Amino acid sequence: VILVISGAVTHSVFSKRVDHRFAAFPAPGRSVVVIVQPPTPREVREDLFQSMILANGFLLFLAVLLSYWLARKTLEPIKQSYNRQKRFLDDASHELRTPLAILKLDIENQLRIADAPLRAKLESNLEEVNRMSVLVDDVLRLSRLEESEQRDMITLTSLPVNTLVSKSIERLQSLAMTHGITLHSTIVDSLTVRADEDVALHSLSNVIQNAIIYNKKDGTVTITAHTEGKNVCIVVTDTGVGIAAESLVHIFDRFYRADSSRSRASGGSGLGLSIAKTGVERMGGTLSIASEV
C-alpha cells in the first residue's frame, strides 16, 4: 500500500512539474520564435527530487499517525492483561493477610500449652506462617510502589539523612544483635534529601537488613553519606561473604536468591532489594551495588 501511494503521489507531483516546465513551448507544427530556454536535465532532476521529498514527507506523516494508532491498539490487550494480573495479586495478598494473622495467633496460643514433642512442630509451622506473612507484605508494598508510577502517591519532602539512618538502625538493632553484627554510622547532620519518608526508610532498611543477614559472625555494617555534586550518596558497607559476579546482575530481580539456603533460613522473601530499588527510583534516585567474593 505504501509503495503504491508513494508511486502515485510522486508521479502526480512530478508530472505537474514537468508539464509546467514545458508549458511555455509551442505545440509541434507551428512556427513560433522560442525565447524561453528549454529546461535542462538538472532542472528536471531537481523536480523529481522535490516531488519525492513531498511524497515521502506526506507518507512519513501518515505512517507516524497510523503507527501510533496501531501501537495503542496492539498494546491495549497487553495492558489490560497486566492490570488484571496486578489486581488479582493485590486482592489475593489482601485476602491472605487475615487468615495468616488468625493462623499465627492460633499457633502462638497453642505454643503456650503444648508439650515438648508438639512444640517443635508448632514452632516450625509458626516460622512458615511468618515467612508467608513477610512475602504477602512485600508483594503488597511492591504493588503500591508500581502503582505510584501511574498515580501521584509519593510525596517528596526535605528529610535529614541522619534521621533516616538512625531510624533504620533502630529498626534493625535487634536483628543485628541476633546475628552478632555491629552497626556503625557516621552521617553529617547538615545532609538532607528530597524523599518520601516511608519509602526512603523502608528502602534503606532493606539494604541494611541484607548487609546484616549475609554478613560474617562478629562482622560490621557501616553506613556513611557524602555529597556528589547536587546529590547525596548513602553508602552501606558490610564485611560479609560477598557476591559473585554472575549474581550481581540479578541481585535486584524479584525472588532472586544468590544463596537460596541462607535466604530461606533468614526468613526473607527474595523481594527486599527489588522493593528498595523500585522505591529509590520512584523518588528519582538510583541504587547500585559493588561486591566480590
Summary of the structure (lengths in Angstrom):
residues: 293
radius of gyration: 33.8
end to end distance: 59.0
largest distance: 126.2
contacts: 750
relative contact order: 0.08
helix: 64%
strand: 10%
